[in-house]
Structures are given as structure tokens and as C-alpha cells.
Amino acid sequence: MEYTRKTLNFKVARKNPELITPAEPTPHELKLLSDIDDQEGLRFQTPVIQFYRSNPCAAGKDPVKVIRDAIAKALVFYYPFAGRLRERGDRKLVVECTGEGVVFVEADADVALQQLGDALYPPFPYLNKLLHHLPATAGILHCPLLLIQVTRLTCGGFVLAIRLNHTLSDAAGIVQFMSAMGELARGAEAPLIQPVWERHLLSARNPPRMTCTHYEYGDNTEGSTIPADNMVERSFVFTAADISALRSILPPHLGRCTTFEIAVACTWRSRAISLYQDPNEEIRISCLVNCRKLFNPPLPEGYYGNAIVYPAAVTTAERLCTNPLQYAVELVRSTKAQAAEEYVRSVADLMVMSGRPAFRVAGTYIVSDLRWAGFSKVEFGWGPAAYGGLAQCGIDLVPGVVSYALPYQDTKGMVLTMSLPPNAMDKFINELHKLLGKE
């Protein structure tokens, strides 16, 4: 079930970075972020990567030119992306819509898509070749909000890689922007879904009132943290047969639990056994939930800000590791069940009342389900992506804490990323094999 990446050496020739500005004049104004956007835990850059095969229907077209032009057109509609982030005295973030543009890098690689492997999942050890690191643009404030590299491949395919300032958008939001780019690249006059800012919809109430318990935020001075050095990254495939085997050991009342709940419970339990030495240590599972449809009425179609919450469930290392798998499944289910409109309101209020606290990292495992985000459906005239989605197994700022659930070709299965220290990774794999009967 472990997905391994073969070592591959290839060269990439890049041209000098350039700024792409909106194709037409755009308003110069200030736009406040919401209090869901404006969290300490979202102040980081996140990389996305899209691989596209050669397509005879696109013969003669240059993906670099097509995408460069599409970005300029899309920025007319999504002009805040062409601005710069500022911080007010109360640490409130605001976008100054300056029209300065986004960073664009044109590149060519001496490798074909087929050489990168039959199945494409993170980790991508060659990511730094396909997404140029420009330290001067890597900050959160006063920096470009998007960095985009398009790399032509020798086979006629190409790779699109994007680095996004996460405070501006979540996965659904950046997919919406990329889809608009694709539609404009294919000849549309305007995006099918018009962008909606309206970040006030997810801002704190007046007066703010925290009405829910939020285990996902708190003090990081106690509990086990994972050392950042020498991390090992892997992707693990859970096939339909794996999920069926795990489901068979659950009691009847959990017979209808989802693939996600089973795989995450299995992963969390195995991870805990591999990491925690103190049986009494308090640990938690946190599952990201898209809250767009939790509201009545739902958030407007086209809302591209962060509309996500991270409800958490708490237990001890001993309880999780010594109880059967159903215990972990029930806790995973309980995290998702907390998500509702009032919970989201309470998170926004907490941000204002508590000075925008960071996510609780010590003892925490966070899983983000990106299977339905739609990355692979984004297309520019070459067909859907061979792989589209997050480019890393976790987040560099909090190593070993975050995993991503990704789609698998077997729609009843899924892929989960994992990053752990080497010894812990070996133990983690052994525990997974035990649960799956693959010792």
C-alpha cells in the first residue's frame, strides 16, 4: 500500500521571473479578509502542482503563452490576487488591490511526463525544479500572492505549479481561480462562475461570543512536538480491498462509515503508536471541513475565500493505542459532526476574542480531505490533469502534523500522505500492515 517515488534526475532551464498584471485596469481599493481567513495557522504559502499530458488537439499551441494570457485575463475578475497583503494595528489582514501582479516563471525540462512515473502522488522530490523558490517573494505581507511556473516537457505535456498565500483562498477557492484561467484559455469571455469576495460573511459577530469548544486551538508549550529535521515523506494507498478489510473488523453500527473515516482512523491510530511515549499524553484528531454549505442559506457560489474549519476530538495516547479500531473511527466521526454554522461563527469570534490563536500543534494530527476539490478537472485545452492537487505531503511550518487525503484511481479507495521522522515512519508502516493483515 505504500507508494514510493523513484529517483529521477533531470534539468530545468528557467527564464527570468516576470510580473503578470491584469489585462485591463482594475480598482485600487482595500479589501478586508474574513476572520476565518485571518488566522495565524493560515499564514503560510502552499504549493499546488498540475501535470498535463500531450494532446494532439492542442498541437501547435504553447502552454506557456496560453496560460500566461489566461492569468492576465483571470486577474481582471480576481484582481485581489494581483494586490499585496497588509496588516493593520490589530493584526487584521487587508488586501491592497494594487494591480502589481503575480509572479510568473517560464521553464523547459529535459524530461517526458512518462518518465515521472505511472501514478503521480506526493512527495515530488523534484518540486523545487518545477516551482521556483524566490525568497524575496516568499513572505506573507507585501509580497506577490501567487507564484506560478509553467514547465514544458519533452513529450509535449507540461506542468503548472502554483504557490498560494493561504490567507487568500482555500483549496476550493484556488480551484475556482484555476478553473477560470482554464475557461478563459479555451476562449470564454468570462468565467462560468463569477468570483464573490464578501468576506464579511465569515467575520466575527458584534459583539463576538464563543459558543463552542475549540480543541484545535491552544497552548503549544506542552505535549510532544515532532522534530523538523530529517523528516520522511510517503504516500499510502488504501484500495477498496483495504477499506473492506478494515470495515470487516468494525461492529455493525459502524458499517456505513465512510472510506475517509476508516482510512483516517487507521492512520491516526498507527501514527500514535509510532510516536507517543507517554500513555497519558493528551492527543487530538482534527479533520478539515468545507463549511460553504453549512450555512442557511449557503455561502454564495463563487465565494473563494477560506471557508474551512478544523473541529477536533481529544483522547489520550493510551486510549487510542489500546482500544480497537472502532474507538478511533468514532472519534474521527465526532470531529466532522461538530461542524455546523454556529461552530464556524464561534471560530470567527474566537479569532477576535483571543488574538488570532495558532492551531494546537503538540499532540495533534490534522487531515485535509482534498479528494473532491476538483484540481484534476482544471484544463487549459490539453484535457484534464494527470495529477492535480497539493504538491507536498504536509506543511513545512508544522512538520508531521498535517496529512492530505487524495483521490485514487479506484474511486472506492484513497491516498493519504504522511511525514514522520525515520524511526517513527518504520513503526507506522508496521502498524498499518498489522491492521491490514499484511505482516
Protein Blocks (a to p, Z undefined) as FASTA:
>chain_A
ZZcddddddddddddddddddfbdcddddddddfklmgfklmccddddddddddfklgoi
afklmmmmmmmmmmmmmmmlmmccdddfkopacdddehnopcdddddddbdfklnojbdc
dddfklmmmmccdfklmpmbhpafbdcdddddfkopacddddddfklpcfklmmmmmmmm
mmmmnopabdfbacdfklmmmgccdddddfbdcfkgccfkgccdddfehpacddddddfk
lmmmmmmmpcfklmmpcfklmmmmmmmmmmmmmmmmblkbccdddddddfklmpccddde
hiacdcdddddddddfklmmmmcfklmmmmmmmmmmmpcfklmmmmmmmmmmnoppaddf
ehpacdddfklnommmpcghiapafbgcdfbfbdfklghkaccddddfblkbccdddddd
fklmmmmmmmmmmmnopZZ
